[in-house]
């Protein structure tokens, strides 16, 4: 699951998520050492002073990790789904699902 080919993002992601954050999210999924669920959940929260918390989760098998990065562009709380349907992988905001 989550091969590096055929990766897409919705127009909303392309227009509203900084590209460096999108690349980081793909890297988090790529570097996941446990078995990967078809649905990856990424919650992005600005916690102030240009610090952003990224919470990476999946349900089966259960997994959760947090990282903190410097980024002044993220101001709102964001929830992103990355879905693998075997043929392609799509990154989208949760409200687009």
Rosetta silent file (secondary structure, phi, psi, omega in degrees, C-alpha in Angstrom):
SEQUENCE: XXXXXXXXXXXXXXXXXXXXXXXXXXXXXXXXXXXXXXXXXXXXXXXXXXXXXXXXXXXXXXXXXXXXXXXXXXXXXXXXXXXXXXXXXXXXXXXXX
SCORE:     score description
SCORE:     0.000 S_00000001
   1 L     0.000  154.508  178.565    0.000    0.000    0.000 S_00000001
   2 L    58.035   53.771  172.800    0.947    3.617   -0.568 S_00000001
   3 L   -66.043  164.296 -177.541    3.317    3.149   -3.463 S_00000001
   4 L   -85.639   -2.602  177.558    5.117    6.262   -4.652 S_00000001
   5 L   -93.007  160.605  173.990    3.452    6.204   -8.073 S_00000001
   6 L    52.979   56.186  177.783    0.106    7.740   -8.989 S_00000001
   7 E  -105.038  133.125 -176.927   -0.140   10.264   -6.177 S_00000001
   8 E  -132.994  160.495  172.082   -2.701   13.014   -6.441 S_00000001
   9 E  -135.943  149.415  178.658   -4.054   15.885   -4.416 S_00000001
  10 L   -69.849  164.871  178.036   -7.348   17.669   -4.749 S_00000001
  11 H   -60.429  -38.354  178.738   -7.510   21.188   -6.081 S_00000001
  12 H   -61.338  -43.788  177.420   -8.296   22.434   -2.555 S_00000001
  13 H   -63.108  -48.071 -178.130   -5.113   20.847   -1.172 S_00000001
  14 H   -58.699  -36.555 -176.796   -3.043   22.201   -4.080 S_00000001
  15 H   -87.031  -24.566 -169.886   -4.369   25.718   -3.528 S_00000001
  16 H  -119.818   -7.105  178.801   -4.491   25.859    0.274 S_00000001
  17 L  -113.717  124.132  179.430   -1.751   23.637    1.688 S_00000001
  18 L   -55.069  138.440 -174.730    1.859   24.812    1.354 S_00000001
  19 H   -59.396  -35.159  179.873    3.729   22.406   -0.944 S_00000001
  20 H   -65.638  -30.037  176.677    6.459   21.810    1.648 S_00000001
  21 H   -73.365  -42.053  178.004    3.789   20.580    4.083 S_00000001
  22 H   -59.203  -43.572  178.990    2.262   18.282    1.430 S_00000001
  23 H   -63.972  -41.569  177.861    5.699   16.785    0.744 S_00000001
  24 H   -61.103  -41.438  179.840    6.281   16.312    4.475 S_00000001
  25 H   -63.333  -42.974  175.829    2.928   14.503    4.831 S_00000001
  26 H   -60.785  -40.725  179.610    3.813   12.104    1.997 S_00000001
  27 H   -63.885  -39.946  177.538    7.180   11.506    3.692 S_00000001
  28 H   -59.175  -42.375  178.931    5.489   10.706    7.011 S_00000001
  29 H   -67.773  -45.613 -179.640    3.395    8.065    5.259 S_00000001
  30 H   -58.439  -38.007 -174.664    6.389    6.700    3.299 S_00000001
  31 L   -89.226    2.826  177.216    8.473    6.352    6.461 S_00000001
  32 L   -65.813  122.514 -174.729    5.768    4.607    8.486 S_00000001
  33 L   -90.460  -17.165  177.310    7.337    1.313    9.563 S_00000001
  34 L   -83.746  168.555  175.753    4.155   -0.418   10.690 S_00000001
  35 L   -57.836  138.143 -175.544    1.614   -1.911    8.272 S_00000001
  36 L   -96.362  132.052  173.168   -0.218    0.912    6.510 S_00000001
  37 L   -77.687  157.187  178.951   -3.988    1.287    6.561 S_00000001
  38 L   -66.369  -20.171 -178.509   -5.692    2.455    3.350 S_00000001
  39 E  -117.533  118.045  174.926   -6.705    5.646    5.219 S_00000001
  40 E  -107.262  134.057 -177.215   -4.072    7.920    6.747 S_00000001
  41 E  -114.873  128.688 -179.354   -5.309   10.802    8.905 S_00000001
  42 E  -128.596  119.587  178.997   -3.189   13.905    9.408 S_00000001
  43 E  -108.965  128.972 -176.646   -4.254   16.696   11.739 S_00000001
  44 E  -117.995  124.146 -176.578   -2.358   19.971   11.521 S_00000001
  45 E  -130.688  126.853  172.322   -2.632   22.504   14.339 S_00000001
  46 E   -78.551  123.889 -178.636   -0.936   25.864   14.712 S_00000001
  47 E  -109.774   10.324  174.223    0.093   26.068   18.361 S_00000001
  48 E   104.614  158.236  179.225    1.575   29.575   18.226 S_00000001
  49 L    54.343   33.418  177.957    4.872   31.344   17.603 S_00000001
  50 L    75.544   12.504  178.949    5.139   29.738   14.161 S_00000001
  51 E   -99.658  133.440 -179.575    5.080   26.200   15.597 S_00000001
  52 E  -122.400  133.100  175.274    2.812   23.624   13.976 S_00000001
  53 E   -98.215  132.365  174.644    1.892   20.235   15.423 S_00000001
  54 E  -117.262  121.630  177.768    1.222   17.403   12.961 S_00000001
  55 E  -107.314  120.726 -178.963   -0.606   14.358   14.314 S_00000001
  56 E  -107.480  123.666 -177.031   -0.388   11.312   12.024 S_00000001
  57 E  -133.725  158.496  165.542   -2.934    8.546   12.704 S_00000001
  58 E  -149.911  160.118 -175.359   -4.383    5.390   11.263 S_00000001
  59 L   -92.525  -42.010 -175.076   -6.996    3.010   12.630 S_00000001
  60 L  -133.405  115.851  -12.312   -5.841   -0.504   11.606 S_00000001
  61 L   -68.624  153.367 -175.989   -3.340   -1.272   12.930 S_00000001
  62 L   -61.025  134.407 -179.038   -3.711    1.548   15.404 S_00000001
  63 E  -152.686  141.889  172.887   -0.976    4.166   15.103 S_00000001
  64 E  -153.489  133.344  176.804   -0.438    7.738   16.261 S_00000001
  65 E  -143.421  152.840  179.291    2.627    9.973   16.154 S_00000001
  66 E  -126.198  139.730  170.500    3.234   13.689   16.630 S_00000001
  67 E  -132.822  158.949  179.609    5.864   15.954   15.174 S_00000001
  68 E  -126.615  133.510 -178.858    6.448   19.682   15.574 S_00000001
  69 E  -134.397  162.458  172.526    7.752   21.954   12.855 S_00000001
  70 E   -89.317  126.761  175.713    8.333   25.657   12.241 S_00000001
  71 L  -164.193  121.785 -179.345    5.860   27.103    9.747 S_00000001
  72 L   -90.636   -8.406 -175.209    4.302   30.572    9.631 S_00000001
  73 L   -83.008  -28.230 -178.728    1.877   29.778    6.788 S_00000001
  74 L   -84.616  119.639 -179.456   -0.457   27.434    8.697 S_00000001
  75 L  -117.274  -26.519 -175.490   -2.895   29.453   10.797 S_00000001
  76 L  -106.739  166.758  173.925   -5.960   27.207   11.013 S_00000001
  77 L   -81.132  129.363 -177.537   -6.636   23.699   12.243 S_00000001
  78 E  -125.406  143.839  173.734   -6.606   21.298    9.268 S_00000001
  79 E  -125.633  125.128 -174.200   -7.614   17.668    8.923 S_00000001
  80 E  -123.910  137.369  173.159   -6.317   15.784    5.893 S_00000001
  81 E  -109.138  140.342  170.473   -7.089   12.301    4.627 S_00000001
  82 E  -122.825  118.951 -173.281   -4.779   10.362    2.341 S_00000001
  83 E  -114.876  132.627  177.206   -6.574    7.417    0.755 S_00000001
  84 E  -109.683  116.699  178.087   -5.002    4.512   -1.102 S_00000001
  85 L  -107.849   23.294  178.799   -7.378    2.643   -3.397 S_00000001
  86 L    82.363  -49.856  179.489   -4.553    0.439   -4.825 S_00000001
  87 L   -75.013  -36.933 -178.837   -4.522    2.145   -8.261 S_00000001
  88 L  -153.519  163.928  179.866   -3.774    5.636   -6.909 S_00000001
  89 E  -119.016  134.633 -176.040   -3.330    7.640   -3.729 S_00000001
  90 E  -128.017  130.821  174.754   -5.238   10.876   -3.080 S_00000001
  91 E  -100.588  129.818 -178.230   -4.627   13.632   -0.533 S_00000001
  92 E  -149.625  157.822  171.162   -7.720   15.660    0.409 S_00000001
  93 E   -71.834  149.296 -176.729   -9.162   17.755    3.187 S_00000001
  94 H   -57.746  -32.765 -179.642  -11.527   15.772    5.408 S_00000001
  95 H   -73.691   -7.023  177.746  -14.509   17.880    4.304 S_00000001
  96 H   -91.895   -8.865 -175.686  -13.901   16.773    0.685 S_00000001
  97 L   -75.428    0.000    0.000  -14.389   13.093    1.517 S_00000001
